[in-house]
């Protein structure tokens, strides 16, 4: 009896290690794969419905409470449902911002709004230089003087030519003087008297020649003298009449045109002479000195001195930035900014977006933006200098209820999206959760008894 018990105990343990025959398992474990398939299919259908443009109606208060409780336990599902429900009218980028919140920070460089390269209009040698780099000067300040010997001589020559043309025009307008007309008439009368005497001599010579008393040569001489006096009388008669009538209108207009031509040449000569004195074009600071005393300055030269200096008004500064295309939607004209120079990070300056340039930079994938600074009068040129690095913080605009009135934004919002009335702020979209089905745990096979 003692040997039989250990043998049966060992047999029982071996029997318990065998796998159960097919179909002998519990009914719950047999239905488990089908149940998992149904749950998975339901989850896929739910996600497809939530991803479609259709949005469910506003849930009741009880649903809001349940959704809020579920969102606390499952943040991923709650956030997804909130983003896909109702678009925010205060921010079209999908993120909620408030007035005064920093929406973007970018680095750029300080530049003057207007930088002028001062070059003379004429070429010449610098004989006087009155400025240094960094000097502030008012508009009209004499920066330099060029040698004007050649231009002065040209001006005087053209001026004399103008006086001559003006006198000729005045003579034509006044016509001949009475004494000149009287003299012309006297010459005509003298010629007429000589013609009368020549006419008598001619008739006498003709009679003698017909009687063959004089030689043919003497007759021809008398005849030619008579014809010459006839022509002289006709010429003096026409001249006297011209002096009485005065110059022709065409000659007067030609003289007037000649005067205008010389006047234009005189203005050009005066302009070139005046441009030998170079003055400050604006109220500003001299940034760079490009010429020295004795230099030959030529504005059209490729080598050597082609300008005197660079000037700019340091009270009107901008920050030049390149905003990436993915962030350009956060920037708009008139946006409030804060600017800090990298050299003086503790000094904060007010700024505003003055303009967005109309063309992007393909190589950088960015859009150039300008931010205008407000520089106090006592700090002009002290701290902020051109080409210094600066950091700009862009702030969100105050919330408005007219964002969706923009036709561009209105086209991007679904027609059936829930939009809050204009008299109250938009309510936050309720969190949407996905109920996870309870999957029963698999039961282990029981040992056969």
C-alpha angles and dihedrals in degrees: 000000000000093000095048097062097059091049094052091046092055090048092053092052092051090049091054091057093062120103114248116254119259114280093019094102125102120279091238094062091047092057094046099092091049092050092051091050092052092049092049092049091050092051091051092050091049093052091049091052093049092049093053122094089252113100125195121245121267107287123235126257092265091053091049090055093049092046092050091050091048092048089057092056097037110033096170095060094042094053093048092052093048094052093051098045114066126000116235113246092206097056126029094190094076095253124102114238133173132213112282094023118131108246099173141010123197139168126232145144132272115243133171117253089231125023117178128199104213110215129163118249091224133038122250147125118284109242097166130033120183108174144067133201112277094024118134116221138178126239111281095027110145107245100176144346125221128207105272102183095112095042093048092054092048091050093052093048093052091045091057091048089053092053090052092051092048092053091051090052092049091052092053093048094051095044125203120340120243092248091056091050090048091051091050091052091050091053089050092051091049091050091049091053091050089048091055091052091046090051091057093047090049093052092048092049091048092055092048092048091052089053089048092238097126131042121260090243093061091049093052092050092053091047094052092049090053093050092048091054090049091055092046092054091051092049094049090047092055092045092052091050092050091052090051094048095044129217121330120263091242092058090050092052091047090053090049091052090050090054092051091050093053091046090056091051089050092052090051092049090048091049092052091047093050092049090064084082111067116201135187109274097204142008103273152098128290105241100182137012113220104173140046135207110287096023119138104234120203120171094205097047120114094203131040124016113349097156140027103219149327117252134185140169104247092194089072108057134159136192115232113213138173109217116197115244092243090060101037091094088068092060126074137165113277094023115154115243141178119220128201122183113223089228092054107027093167093060112084122195129194117242142174132200103256100182147343110225113242096235131056129221108248094194093054097033088228142116119232113239131187124211116193116219130215107223119187115238093241092053098051108137093353105098109359114062131172117272093022117135118250139180119224125200116201117209128210119256121247112273115262134183094225100072094103090052089075105102091220093054093039092060092055096055119082114246093233094049115123110250123186119239116262094245095066136031119269113270118236113261113253116255114254120213134189114228109230112219117236108249112205115233117249113256120228117238112262122237114256112249 
